Structure formats: C-alpha cells, structure tokens
C-alpha cells in the first residue's frame, strides 16, 4: 500500500486516517495551514468532485469542477514527466486556497511523495530551502530567492516556476544556474501545467513543449486551443495569441483581448512588460488610450502617487532605451492603488 508523508507525519492511502489527522490539526493551525488541511480533509473524505475557481484577472472568478480521477491523472503525469515517483521529496510554499497549492497536495498523496510545507511568502523557507527533488514557485518567489543568494536553489533538483509570466531579466538569471529550472504554462481549466520550457542549462528555450498526450492548436483568432487528453475528452480555447516553431512548440505573444493596435502595428502588452520588468520598482502594466492619429496610444500605468513631471519623463526615457519604436509608451499614468484579484494579480483597467 502506497505511503506518503507531510511534515514528517507518515500516512497510507487510507482516507479516514488522513481525514482524522487533518481534522485534529485544524484547531491549532494558522489560517495558511488550514487551507492545506481543508483540502486534505476533503480528499480523505472520499468525495469524487472538487471545485476550483479561475483567477478572475479578466472577469469574475468562475467555478470549475473536476473529478478525483482527473486530479489523479494530472498528478501522475507530473510525476512521470519530472521523474518524481514514490518517495520523492517536495516543498510546498504556495497558498492552499488556489489550485497550484492544492495540486501539490494531490501530487503528494497520489504519488507517495514526502512533502514539507511552510507558510507561503515572497521568500520561501526564508531563503534556506531544504534538500528536495521538487519545488513549485511563482516568478516573484524565484526572483526573491535569487536575490537572497545565488546558491539558494542548489538544494533542490527541479524548480518549477509558473502562475505569472517570467520576465526577460529573470530568464537570463536562470540560464546558467546549475539547477534545472522549468517554466510552466497552464491554468485552472487544465489543472495547472500542460506545457513546459526550460529556463536553465543547454536545453533553455523560448518555446513551450506540450506534455505527453496534450494536443495543442489554434483558433481563427490565432489563440491557443488545448486538448489535455489525460483529463478526458476536453477542449479548452484560450485568449492567448500564439506563435509556433517547426517542431510544434509554441510561445505566448499575449492575450488577444489586451492587444494594442498602434499605427497599424500590433503590440502585446505582456511582451512590453517583460522588457520593462527590470526598470520598474513599482507595480505597473501597459495599456492604451484612443489616439486620433495612431488609433491607439501605448500608455504605462504605474501604481502609486504621482511624484511629478521629472520622474514620468525619466520612466519614458528608460523605457525608450529597451523598447522598439511602436512599443514605447507615449505617456505615464499614476494610479494610487491597482485593483487586484484575490490571488494578487493586477486587474487591468483602461484609463
């Protein structure tokens, strides 16, 4: 019978035992840990359907239901792709209220992993990662780990980074690391990752490769269509405009609904933001305003109070140094506070 462990407590796949443990630990646990325990209690109770919510970054969060079998299939595929079978060790530092954290728990139970969790923070495990085979982090967490110490990732064999775009600068930081760092592409609708690209080592690439059994294509808009066969006869059409290489790999240009057409040139805000990431200390995003001559004018929205004319001009000048002509913002708009989703993603607003 398969066993797994969580923070040193060993279990078999006997559901009631896991449920009793999670219920017992509930009373004294901090809120972040209760989120983990709630999922484990639900899993141990034997329910066959689990409900997750989309991020809500482009609208109201929507519920999506998956069966236990689908979660198990996704968990087994991850273990197979990354060579993390029974007895593998993993670190959990993602919030348990969202799908990325919950799927780390599902992978642990299904694959017989040994899991260590700690309170999610921008600097996971205080920058002192325990030795492990596997960790999943956000780009912000990865950035903070590398800033804390160039050797912060060395104890971990495989680092997955996802949940938000990886900036050009962060990709360059990862390229020569002696640790395997992999960027994921996925979403709630696909139970997290369905494609990968390496960020470090000789296999580093700009192109995502679909996981085994995942079929990808595009619709009439040029947006990615995903058929994750391990989850059953599903087809999901995204709003992510894609570009393809000859081997069937793809890269994301940006969301079709964010596209800016300025002077007849298509500009994807996400591509501009990746180029500017190392220049901005504040949160920001790229959007547009109507323009009589160009149709749409590229605008840089920065979070915080307006410090005055000179800083705005300095931002525009710095941006011009790294951007192509049509990508360059024509003005800077300061917004006291951005609206964000529950998971912290910025909700883009037109000025």
N, C-alpha and C positions, 0 to 999 in steps of 0.2 A: 504494500500500500504506500502511495506517494506521501512524503512528508515535506514540510516547508517550515521556515522559522521567521518570526517577526520580532526584531529587537531581542533576540536570544530566547524567545519562547517557541518551542517546537510543537507542531501540530501534525496530525494526519488529515486526510481529506474528509474526515468525519464532520459534517456540517454543524451538528448540535454542539460539539465541543468548541468550535470556533465561535459560535454564537454566544455561548455561555461566557467565554473569555472576554469577548468584546463588550458584552453587557456588564460584566464585573468591572472592567477597566473604565467604563463610561463615567462613573460617578466622580472620580477624582481627576479626570483628564482635562487639560486645557482645550479650548474650543478648536484649535487647529488639529489636535489629535482626535477629537470627537468626530471630525469629518472622516478620518480614516476608519475609525471604529464603526461608524454608521454603515459604511459600505461593507465592511467585513461581516457585520451582524446580518445585513441584508443577504449577502452571499451565503452565509452559513445557514440561513433560514430555508434555503432551497427554492426560493422564488425563481420563476423561469423568465421573467421580463424585467429589464432595467431601463430606467428613463434618464436620459441626459438632456442638457439644454445647449443650444448653439450659443455662440459668444455674444450675439446681439450688437456687434460693431456696425452692422449695416441695417439694423432694424430690431424689433422686439425679439428677445431670446425665445426660440421655439423648442418645444419638447420633441425628442426623438426616442422611440422605443427600440431596444434590441433584445434579442433572446439570450439566454445563458449560452446556448450553443454558438452564437455569433461571437460573444466575448471570448469564449474558449478558443475558437478558431483563430481570432486575431492574436490572442496571447501565444498560441503555439507557433503561428507564423513568425512572430517577432523572435521567439527563442531559436527557431530554426535558422533564420537569416543571420542572426548575430552570434550563433554558436553558444547560446546560454541555456544549456539543458539543466537537468536535475542537479541540484547542489550549487548552481551558480549563485554568486553574491551580487546584490544590487542595493543601490542607495536611493531613497525617496526624499525629495526636497521640494516637491510641487504640491500646491494646495489640493486637499482631498475633496473639495466641493466641485472641482472641474474634472473633465474626462481624462486629462493627461495623468492626474494623480490617481484616479480610480483605476485606470488601466494598468498602472504599475502594480497596484494591489492584486488585480486579476491575474497578471502575468506571474506574480509570486505564487499564488495559490495553484494555478493551473500547471505551472512548470516546475514546481518544487524548489523554488529559489530560497535563499537566505537573505532576508531584507532587513536593512537598517533604515529607520526613518528619524528625521529630526525636524524641528519647526521650520517651515519654509521661510526663506529670507533671501535678500538680494545677494548675500554671500553665503552659499550653502555650507553647512557644517563649520561656520566660522573660518572658512578657507583651509581647514585641515581635513581633507577628505579621507575617510578610512579606505583601506585597500578593498577593492571590489572589481567585479567583472563589468559592471554596467551602471550607468547613471544617465538620467534624462534631465536636462536643464533648459531654461529659456535663454535667449541671447543675452538678456541683461545679466542673468546669473553667471553665464560664461564670461562675459566682459569683466565682471567684478572679481571672479576667481583669477583671471589672468593678471588683472591689475594688482591683486593682493600678492601674488607670487607667480613668476613664470613656471615654477615647478608644481603649482597647485594641483594639476591634473594627473601627475605621474602615478599616484596610487591606483588609478582606475584604468582598466584595459580598454573600455569602449565608452565614449561620451556621445550621447545623442543630444542635439540642440534643435528646438522647434518651438512652435507656438507663436512666432513672430518672425518677420524677415531678418536675415543676418546681414549686417551692413558690410560694405566692401572692406572697410578697415578691419573688422573682426575676422572676415575671411582671410585676409592677409596675415593676421596674427596667428591664425590656426595652421597656416600652410606648412610650416616647418616644425610643428610640435612633434615630439616623439611618441605621442599618444594618438590613437585612432579617434578622430572627431568627425562625426557624421551629421549633416543637416537633414531634417526630415520634412516631407511635405504631406499634409493630411488635414483632417478636420473632424469635428464631431460626427458628421454624417458618415464618415468612413472608419469610425473607431480609431482615430489618430492616424499614424503614418501609413501611407500606401506607396511612397516613393522616397528614394534616398539619393544624396550626393555626398561624396567625400570632401571634406574641407582640409584634410591634412595628408601628408605623405605623397608618394608618387602617383596615387590614384585621384588626387584632388581634381575636381571638375566643376565646371559651370552648369552641368546638365544633371537633372534628376533622372534616375532609372527606376521604373516601376518595380515593385516587389513581385516575386514569382506568383503567377496566377492573376495579377492585376492587369486588366486591359485598359488602355487609355486611347482617347481620340479627341476630336474637337467638333464643335457645332458650327452652325453657319456664321456665328459671330467671331469664330476663331478662339473660342473659350474651351477649356479642358472639360472633357467628359470622362468619368471614371466608372469602371465596372469591376468592383472588387469581388472576384468570384469566390473567395474564401468566406464571404458573408452571405452568399446565396445569389439569386437572380436579381441583383440590384443594379441600377444605373443612376448615377448622380451627375448632373450638369452643373458646373461651377460658373462663376463670373470671372474666372482668372484667364486672361488672354495669354496664349502660349506661343512659343517658338520651338521648332523641332530640329534635331540633328539627324543625320543619316542612319544612325543606329537605333532610332526610336526613342531617344532621350528627349527631355523637354526642359525648358526653363520658363519661369513665370515672368511675363512682362509687366503685369499689373492688373488690377481689376478693371474690367470693361466699363463699369459704371463710374469709375473715377477718372476715366480718360479725359485729357485736355487736348482740344484741337486748337492750336495757336498758329495762325498764319498758314493753315493747311498742313502743319506738321503735328503728328501725334506724339504727345508726351504723357508717359505714365508716371504719376506722382511717386509711386513707390521706388522707381529707379532713381529719381532725383533725390529722394530722401536717403537712399543708401549711400549716395555720393557725398551727401552733406553731413552724415552722421557724426563724423569726427570733428566737425566745425562747431556743432551746436552743444552748448552746455545745458540749455533749457529744452523742454519738450517742444516739438514743432511738427508741422505737417505741411505738405504742398497742396494747394487747391487753386481755384481760378475765379476770376470775375469777368463779366462781359466786357468786350473791348470793341469799339466801332471799327477799328482798322484790322485787328488780328482775329476777331471773332471771340476768342477767349484769351485772357491775360494771366500768365502764371503768377501766383501770389504765395509768399511764405508767411504762414501763420505761426506765431511764437507765443508760448504760454508765459504770462507774467505781465507786469505793468510796463507801460511804455517808458523807457529810460530817456527818450529824446532822439532828436534827428541824427546825431552823430553815430549812435550805436546802430540804428537802422541802416545808415549808409555803410558802416563797417561790415554788417552782415551781407548786404548786397554785393559789396566788393569781394568779400571772401568767397561767396557762392560763385561769382563770375569766374573765379580762378580755377574752379574744378568742374564747371558745367559747360555743356555745349550751348551755343547761342540761344536756341529756342527753349532750352530748359531753364534759363536764368530767370529768377523772379524779377518782376518789374517793381514790386513794392513789398514792404513788410507790414503785416498787421499784428498788433499785440492784443492778446485776449487774456484777461485776468486769470481765468481758470477754464481749462478744457472740460467738456463733458466726457465721461468715461463709462465703459461698461463695468459690470460687477467684477470682471476679471482684470480690469485696469487698462483695457485697450481704448485708445482715443476714438471718440465718435467724431468723424469729420463733419464739419459744418461749412456750408457756403457762406461767405461774408455777406 
